[in-house]
C-alpha cells in the first residue's frame, strides 16, 4: 500500500476580492501517484496548487506533509519538497541566463557551491538543455522555456511536482517531450499532479482524476469512472476523450466486447486483432 504524502483537511481560501476559490477541500495524495486535476477555468485548480506549494496560505483547514501540519515555520520545508511548474514559464523564470535560473532554487536551500553545481549539471542534462546554459531564457522558444522551468524543479529534487496546464501553447513535438519527462519522473517514484483541460491526455496518462467545480471537489476516481459519469462531465464542462468515444462506437456496433476500455492506440490495436 502506498504511503500518504500530502493530506488536505477542510481547506478554504478566499481572495481579497471576496471570491471563495476553495471551499472545504479534503484530499489525500499518496507517494508515486499520477493525478490529473480537471475542471473549467476558475474552478479552483491553480489556487489549490498554490496552497499545496505554500505560495498561498489557506484561510482555514490544514495541509499535512508526511504527517506534519504545515504552518508558517514549515513553509520552506513544503516549498522544498513540493515543486510547482507554472503554466506560463515567463512568470517562473527570473535569471538572466539558464544556468543562473536553474541554480536559483538550490542556492536558496543554502547548499554548498559544489552541491549546487552538481544539481544544476544534473538538471540541465536531465532536460537535455546543457547547450542552453549561457543563453538568456526569455529568448528561448516556448518548449525550451518549459524545459528550463522543469529543470528548476529537478534541481530542487522535489518529491512532489505540480504542473499547471503544462501542455498549454506547446507544439506537438514539445508536448511529446513533456510526456517523456513525466514518464521518467514517474519511473523515479515522483508524485505528480497535473492541472489540465486536455481530456485525451488525462485519460491516457493519469491513474486518478480529481475534478474541481466552483471551488469544490465534485469527483475523485479512475479515468474510466470519471468519464463514465455524465453528471460530472456536464457539471465540470468536460467532454469524453477521443479514444473512449471511438471504443464505445465500436462496442455499439458489436466490433469489440464492452469492458476492457483502451487508453492508448496500441491497446486498441491489440483488441481489434
C-alpha positions as CSV (number, residue, x, y, z in Angstrom):
1,X,0.0,0.0,0.0
2,X,1.4,3.4,-1.0
3,X,2.2,5.8,1.8
4,X,0.4,9.1,2.2
5,X,2.5,12.2,1.5
6,X,0.0,15.0,1.5
7,X,-3.2,15.2,3.4
8,X,-5.6,18.2,3.0
9,X,-8.4,18.7,5.5
10,X,-11.2,21.2,5.2
11,X,-9.1,23.6,3.2
12,X,-10.6,27.0,2.4
13,X,-9.2,30.0,0.5
14,X,-10.8,33.4,-0.3
15,X,-9.2,36.1,-2.4
16,X,-9.3,39.8,-1.4
17,X,-12.0,40.4,-4.0
18,X,-14.3,38.2,-1.9
19,X,-14.1,35.2,-4.3
20,X,-14.3,31.9,-2.5
21,X,-11.8,30.0,-4.5
22,X,-11.7,26.8,-2.3
23,X,-14.5,25.5,-0.2
24,X,-13.6,22.9,2.4
25,X,-11.3,20.8,0.3
26,X,-10.4,17.3,1.5
27,X,-8.0,15.1,-0.3
28,X,-5.1,12.7,0.3
29,X,-2.2,12.2,-2.1
30,X,-0.1,9.1,-2.0
31,X,3.5,8.6,-2.9
32,X,4.1,8.0,-6.7
33,X,0.5,8.8,-7.7
34,X,-0.2,10.3,-11.2
35,X,-3.1,12.6,-10.7
36,X,-4.9,14.8,-13.3
37,X,-6.7,17.8,-11.8
38,X,-9.5,18.9,-14.0
39,X,-12.3,21.5,-14.2
40,X,-13.2,24.6,-16.1
41,X,-11.4,28.0,-15.8
42,X,-12.0,29.5,-12.3
43,X,-12.8,26.1,-10.8
44,X,-10.0,26.4,-8.2
45,X,-7.3,24.2,-9.7
46,X,-4.5,26.7,-9.7
47,X,-5.4,28.1,-6.3
48,X,-5.4,24.6,-4.9
49,X,-1.9,24.1,-6.3
50,X,-0.6,27.4,-4.9
51,X,-1.8,26.4,-1.5
52,X,-0.2,22.9,-1.8
53,X,3.1,24.6,-2.7
54,X,2.9,27.2,0.1
55,X,2.8,30.2,-2.3
56,X,-0.6,30.9,-0.9
57,X,-1.6,30.2,2.7
58,X,-5.1,28.9,3.4
59,X,-7.8,30.8,5.3
60,X,-9.0,27.7,7.0
61,X,-8.3,24.0,7.3
62,X,-4.8,22.4,7.2
63,X,-2.3,20.8,4.9
64,X,-0.1,18.0,6.3
65,X,3.1,16.9,4.6
66,X,4.3,13.5,5.7
67,X,2.1,13.8,8.8
68,X,3.3,17.2,9.8
69,X,0.9,20.1,9.9
70,X,2.2,23.0,7.7
71,X,2.3,26.3,9.5
72,X,4.4,29.4,8.7
73,X,7.5,27.8,10.2
74,X,7.2,24.8,7.9
75,X,6.5,26.6,4.6
76,X,10.1,26.4,3.5
77,X,10.1,22.7,4.0
78,X,6.9,22.4,2.0
79,X,8.3,24.5,-0.9
80,X,11.5,22.5,-0.9
81,X,9.6,19.2,-1.3
82,X,6.6,20.3,-3.4
83,X,7.7,21.9,-6.7
84,X,5.4,24.0,-8.9
85,X,5.8,24.3,-12.6
86,X,3.8,27.4,-13.7
87,X,1.6,27.4,-16.8
88,X,3.4,30.5,-18.1
89,X,7.2,29.8,-18.0
90,X,7.9,33.5,-18.2
91,X,6.2,34.0,-14.8
92,X,8.6,31.5,-13.2
93,X,11.9,32.4,-14.9
94,X,13.8,35.3,-13.2
95,X,17.5,34.9,-14.0
96,X,19.5,36.4,-17.0
97,X,20.8,33.0,-18.2
98,X,19.7,29.4,-18.0
99,X,22.4,28.3,-15.6
100,X,21.6,31.0,-13.2
101,X,17.9,30.2,-13.4
102,X,18.3,26.6,-12.6
103,X,20.8,27.3,-9.7
104,X,18.4,29.8,-8.0
105,X,16.4,27.2,-6.1
106,X,19.3,25.1,-4.8
107,X,21.2,28.3,-3.7
108,X,18.2,29.3,-1.6
109,X,18.4,26.0,0.1
110,X,21.8,27.2,1.4
111,X,23.6,24.2,-0.2
112,X,27.3,24.2,-0.8
113,X,28.6,25.6,-4.1
114,X,29.7,22.1,-5.1
115,X,26.3,20.6,-4.4
116,X,24.6,23.5,-6.3
117,X,26.9,23.0,-9.3
118,X,26.2,19.2,-9.2
119,X,22.4,19.7,-9.1
120,X,22.5,22.2,-11.9
121,X,24.5,20.0,-14.2
122,X,22.2,17.0,-13.4
123,X,19.1,19.1,-14.1
124,X,20.4,20.6,-17.4
125,X,21.4,17.1,-18.6
126,X,18.1,15.6,-17.4
127,X,16.2,18.1,-19.5
128,X,18.7,18.0,-22.4
129,X,19.4,21.7,-22.2
130,X,23.1,21.8,-21.4
131,X,23.8,23.7,-24.6
132,X,21.5,26.5,-23.4
133,X,23.3,27.1,-20.1
134,X,24.6,30.6,-21.1
135,X,21.6,31.7,-23.1
136,X,19.0,34.3,-21.8
137,X,15.9,32.1,-21.1
138,X,13.4,34.8,-22.3
139,X,14.8,34.4,-25.9
140,X,14.1,30.6,-26.0
141,X,11.1,29.0,-27.6
142,X,8.0,28.1,-25.6
143,X,9.1,24.4,-25.5
144,X,12.6,25.3,-24.5
145,X,11.3,27.6,-21.7
146,X,9.2,24.8,-20.4
147,X,12.3,22.6,-20.3
148,X,14.1,25.3,-18.2
149,X,11.1,25.7,-15.8
150,X,11.0,21.9,-15.2
151,X,14.8,21.8,-14.8
152,X,14.3,24.4,-12.0
153,X,12.2,21.8,-10.1
154,X,14.6,18.9,-11.0
155,X,17.4,20.8,-9.3
156,X,15.4,21.2,-6.2
157,X,14.9,17.4,-6.0
158,X,11.3,17.9,-5.1
159,X,9.4,14.8,-4.0
160,X,6.0,16.1,-5.4
161,X,5.7,18.1,-8.6
162,X,2.7,20.2,-9.5
163,X,2.3,21.1,-13.2
164,X,-0.3,23.9,-14.0
165,X,-1.5,23.3,-17.6
166,X,1.9,22.1,-18.8
167,X,0.8,21.4,-22.4
168,X,-0.8,24.8,-23.0
169,X,0.7,26.6,-26.0
170,X,3.1,23.7,-26.7
171,X,3.6,22.4,-30.2
172,X,3.1,18.6,-30.7
173,X,6.9,17.9,-30.5
174,X,7.3,19.8,-27.2
175,X,4.1,18.1,-25.9
176,X,5.6,14.7,-26.7
177,X,8.8,15.8,-24.9
178,X,6.8,16.7,-21.8
179,X,5.1,13.3,-21.7
180,X,8.5,11.6,-21.9
181,X,9.8,13.7,-19.0
182,X,6.6,12.8,-17.0
183,X,7.2,9.1,-17.7
184,X,10.8,9.4,-16.5
185,X,9.8,11.3,-13.3
186,X,7.1,8.8,-12.6
187,X,9.5,5.9,-13.0
188,X,11.7,7.5,-10.4
189,X,8.9,7.5,-7.9
190,X,8.0,11.2,-8.1
191,X,4.4,12.1,-7.2
192,X,2.8,14.1,-10.0
193,X,-0.3,16.3,-10.0
194,X,-1.2,17.9,-13.3
195,X,-3.9,20.5,-13.9
196,X,-5.2,20.2,-17.4
197,X,-8.1,20.8,-19.8
198,X,-6.8,18.1,-22.1
199,X,-9.2,15.1,-21.6
200,X,-7.2,12.9,-24.0
201,X,-4.0,13.5,-22.1
202,X,-5.7,12.9,-18.8
203,X,-7.4,9.7,-20.0
204,X,-4.2,8.1,-21.2
205,X,-1.8,9.4,-18.6
206,X,-3.5,9.7,-15.2
207,X,-4.3,6.8,-12.8
208,X,-6.6,9.1,-10.9
209,X,-8.6,12.2,-11.8
210,X,-9.8,14.9,-9.3
211,X,-12.5,17.2,-10.7
212,X,-13.0,20.7,-9.4
213,X,-16.1,22.9,-9.8
214,X,-16.7,26.3,-8.3
215,X,-14.1,25.7,-5.6
216,X,-15.3,22.2,-4.7
217,X,-14.1,18.7,-5.5
218,X,-17.1,17.1,-7.2
219,X,-15.4,13.8,-8.2
220,X,-12.3,11.7,-7.5
221,X,-11.7,8.4,-9.2
222,X,-10.1,6.5,-12.0
223,X,-10.2,8.0,-15.5
224,X,-12.8,5.4,-16.5
225,X,-15.0,6.2,-13.5
226,X,-14.8,10.0,-14.2
227,X,-15.5,9.8,-18.0
228,X,-18.4,7.4,-17.5
229,X,-20.1,9.9,-15.1
230,X,-22.3,12.0,-17.3
231,X,-23.4,14.2,-14.5
232,X,-19.8,15.1,-13.5
233,X,-18.8,15.8,-17.1
234,X,-21.8,18.1,-17.6
235,X,-21.2,20.0,-14.3
236,X,-17.4,20.4,-15.0
237,X,-17.9,21.2,-18.7
238,X,-15.7,18.2,-19.7
239,X,-16.1,16.1,-22.9
240,X,-15.2,12.5,-23.3
241,X,-11.8,11.5,-24.7
242,X,-11.5,10.5,-28.3
243,X,-10.2,7.0,-27.5
244,X,-13.1,6.4,-25.1
245,X,-15.6,7.7,-27.7
246,X,-14.1,5.5,-30.5
247,X,-14.2,2.4,-28.3
248,X,-17.8,3.0,-27.4
249,X,-18.8,3.4,-31.0
250,X,-17.1,0.1,-31.9
251,X,-18.8,-1.6,-28.9
252,X,-22.2,-0.4,-30.0
253,X,-21.6,-2.0,-33.4
254,X,-20.5,-5.3,-31.8
255,X,-17.0,-4.9,-33.2
256,X,-15.4,-5.2,-29.7
257,X,-16.5,-6.6,-26.4
258,X,-17.5,-4.0,-23.8
259,X,-15.3,-3.9,-20.7
260,X,-11.7,-3.5,-21.5
261,X,-11.5,0.2,-22.3
262,X,-8.2,1.0,-24.1
263,X,-6.4,4.2,-23.1
264,X,-3.7,4.1,-25.8
265,X,-3.8,3.4,-29.6
266,X,-1.6,0.4,-29.2
267,X,-4.1,-1.1,-26.7
268,X,-7.0,-0.6,-29.2
269,X,-5.0,-2.2,-32.0
270,X,-4.4,-5.3,-29.7
271,X,-8.2,-5.5,-29.0
272,X,-9.0,-5.3,-32.7
273,X,-6.6,-8.1,-33.7
